[in-house]
Amino acid sequence: MLDAMGIGLILPVMPALLQEVSQTSMADAAFWGGILTASYAAMQFLFGPLLGNLSDRFGRRPVLIISLIFMGFDYFLMAIAPTLFLLFVARIISGITGATYATAAAYLSDTSAKGERSKNFGYIGGAFGIGFILGPLVGGLLSEFGIRMPFIIAGCLALLNAAFGLLVLPETLNANNRRAFKWYRANPLKALLRIRNLPMVGSVMLVVFIYSTASHVYPVIWNFFTIEKFAWEPKMVAISLAAYGICAAVVQVTILGLMIRRFGVERTASLGMIISIGALIFLALVDSTLLIFIGMPIAALGAVVSPALQGMMADQVSDDEQGELQGVFASVVAISAIVSPLILSYTFQQFTKEEAVFYLPGAPFGVAAMLTLLALIVFNLSRKERQQ
């Protein structure tokens, strides 16, 4: 939750910061924002398996705590960065230190029984949702004291998170389940090839990649989209992010478990993707602030997809491979986060620049809807493979 607060704090002010350091229009600032996001994701792809395997060797606790300490100081660097170059340096560092999602997910796998992991992965999503309720709201308020202030507070939150882990968090990986660290396991490309050979995991990983590429449209485009189309101030962007965070938290903490019990994990994932397609088409065409808020609870139902897919895969591997699996999962998501900002921010730039042939700020959401449809098709076509 504290990690998500740190991320959410800076979202309302990123467009203004990018315009300030690059001296460009909103369309071009969005493009640079996509490049920054892609560089962050590239580091997560490269370092996700490394941190996941380090956690299999040395335990989850030290990897989490050390990464958070570095992340805190990285936010402070972003707070004083006067140029795009220094922002790039800061995002690269934060991408490395932020590759701990795999370790957190492995920690949860250590303490969850098979069959319960999809629901419990939803709790991680719920914690992120709560963080995005509080983070953007605080970030919007802090923007009144300057666009750099949220970065300072984000750094303080990361260090507070590290202190919390140091004082409270117990280690969950016992000595019997630890294994020697080997560099070839930390190679993201080799890890991907190895996971492809495990039952069911390969086809689901492909679905994860396509769906994640589509779902990244929210963190990549949302603040630029709402400022461009509706002329929202940072406070309004913060309120919208907080509102969505509330909806996502409710879905992942309560509704996800109910859907899995009622429909099963596979049908839950399918239903989530169908709902996401409708929500993305709606956002591509919406022309009213009121309608955006009315549609949020429905759009948030798409938050069931990722934990459902993640739980399906976690149940297929042994306990001593959970860190590796979650590292590869994080890397697949990171690859999608490299591709997605480049495609979606470029789409936004082309449909919002002054010389655009057709003005449509919601065009990236239309692209995301087509990608989600493709993910649904692949998921259904691979059903026979998963049932063998």
C-alpha positions, -999 to +999 in steps of 0.1 A: +000+000+000+028+024+009+046+015-023+015+023-043+010+056-024+045+066-035+037+059-071+003+075-069+016+107-053+035+117-084+009+109-111-011+141-109+020+163-114+040+143-140+025+161-170+033+195-156+068+184-146+075+170-180+063+202-197+085+222-174+118+203-180+112+197-217+095+230-226+071+212-249+033+209-256+011+184-238+011+161-268+049+160-268+051+158-230+029+127-232+054+112-257+083+118-234+062+104-205+059+072-226+096+070-231+103+075-194+077+048-186+093+024-211+128+029-196+114+022-162+098-010-175+129-021-193+148-021-160+120-041-144+123-067-172+160-070-168+161-071-130+128-089-121+142-124-125+174-114-108+156-101-077+132-130-077+161-155-078+180-136-051+149-139-029+149-177-035+185-177-023+187-151+005+150-148+015+122-123+006+128-098+035+163-085+027+155-080-010+124-060-003+140-038+024+172-030+005+152-022-027+129+002-008+158+021+007+173+028-028+139+037-041+134+063-014+166+081-024+157+078-061+125+098-055+146+125-039+167+126-070+136+131-091+125+159-068+156+180-078+161+168-114+163+199-136+165+181-170+150+152-189+184+134-187+184+133-149+147+122-150+158+093-172+186+084-148+162+085-119+136+064-137+162+038-146+172+035-109+136+033-098+129+006-124+157-015-109+146-010-073+109-013-082+113-048-096+103-062-062+068-071-072+081-106-079+096-109-044+063-097-028+043-122-049+067-150-039+063-139-003+026-144-006+030-177-024+051-189+006+022-183+029-007-194+006-021-228+000-027-240-036-062-230-047-061-199-025-033-180-044-055-162-070-077-148-042-047-137-022-029-122-052-061-101-053-052-087-019-019-074-033-040-056-059-063-044-032-034-029-013-023-012-044-058+001-049-059+015-014-025+031-021-039+047-052-068+061-032-046+079-008-015+086-030-031+107-057-053+126-033-023+136-012-003+143-044-030+166-057-030+185-024+008+187-023+008+201-058-003+234-042+032+236-027+049+230-060+051+201-085+083+188-068+068+183-033+050+150-041+084+134-050+099+144-017+069+128+001+071+097-021+107+093-011+098+096+026+071+069+021+095+045+005+119+049+034+090+045+058+080+013+040+116+000+044+115+008+081+082-010+084+097-041+068+128-039+090+108-038+122+077-059+114+081-082+084+091-118+092+110-140+067+088-167+051+113-187+031+127-214+053+162-229+049+149-261+033+133-242+004+163-221-004+185-229-034+218-218-047+219-186-068+228-193-105+232-165-130+216-184-158+183-184-138+185-146-135+188-142-173+153-129-182+154-144-217+165-179-206+140-177-177+112-170-202+122-200-224+123-223-194+088-212-181+074-218-216+081-255-212+060-258-180+024-271-183-001-244-190+022-216-180+034-207-215+000-200-231-012-180-200+020-160-201+012-149-236-022-138-225-007-119-196+016-101-221-012-090-244-036-081-217-009-061-197+000-042-229-036-031-231-041-024-194-011-001-192-031+025-210-044+037-176-011+047-159+005+058-192-023+079-207-049+088-180-034+120-166-025+133-201-059+123-215-080+139-188-060+171-188-061+174-226-097+165-232-114+179-201-088+205-189-086+189-155-063+204-128-040+181-109-066+179-080-092+166-104-068+140-118-060+130-082-097+126-074-104+104-104-074+082-096-086+079-060-121+070-072-108+043-094-085+031-066-116+026-044-134+006-070-103-015-078-097-022-041-133-034-036-131-056-066-098-073-057-105-077-020-141-088-021-156-094-056-126-114-070-131-141-044-168-143-050-164-145-088-138-173-084-161-193-062-191-187-085-175-191-119-140-206-114-107-190-121-108-194-159-143-180-164-135-151-140-105-142-162-126-144-194-154-122-179-129-097-167-115-093-202-150-090-218-158-062-193-125-045-200-132-044-237-165-026-231-149-001-207-120+008-230-144+014-260-165+036-237-134+057-226-123+061-262-155+079-270-167+094-237-173+131-237-184+138-201-167+140-168-198+127-151-200+096-173-164+088-166-171+085-128-204+066-135-185+040-156-156+035-131-171+007-110-178-013-142-143-006-156-127-017-123-141-052-127-113-058-152-090-058-122-099-095-116-080-106-147-043-103-136-046-121-102-067-148-117-041-155-144-013-152-119-029-177-095-035-202-123+002-202-130+014-203-094-006-235-088+014-252-115+049-249-101+067-262-070+072-242-038+109-236-044+102-221-079+077-195-068+103-167-067+115-176-102+079-178-116+069-145-101+101-130-114+093-141-149+057-129-145+070-095-135+093-095-165+065-104-189+045-075-175+076-053-178+080-062-215+044-052-220+052-020-201+081-013-225+059-018-256+027-003-243+039+033-236+057+035-269+026+026-288+000+043-267+019+076-261+027+078-298-010+072-306-020+100-282+006+124-296-006+117-332-043+122-323-038+154-302-010+174-319-020+206-337-016+192-371-036+160-363-058+149-391-084+136-367-085+149-331-093+120-307-076+120-273-093+087-264-076+069-294-052+049-271-081+034-253-095+021-286-061+005-293-062-011-259-097-025-265-084-043-296-055-057-277-078-070-249-100-087-275-069-104-289-059-116-254-094-130-249-092-149-282-058-164-273-070-173-239-101-192-252-081-209-280-056-222-255-082-237-232-078-273-246-040-271-239-046-261-203-071-289-198-047-316-210 
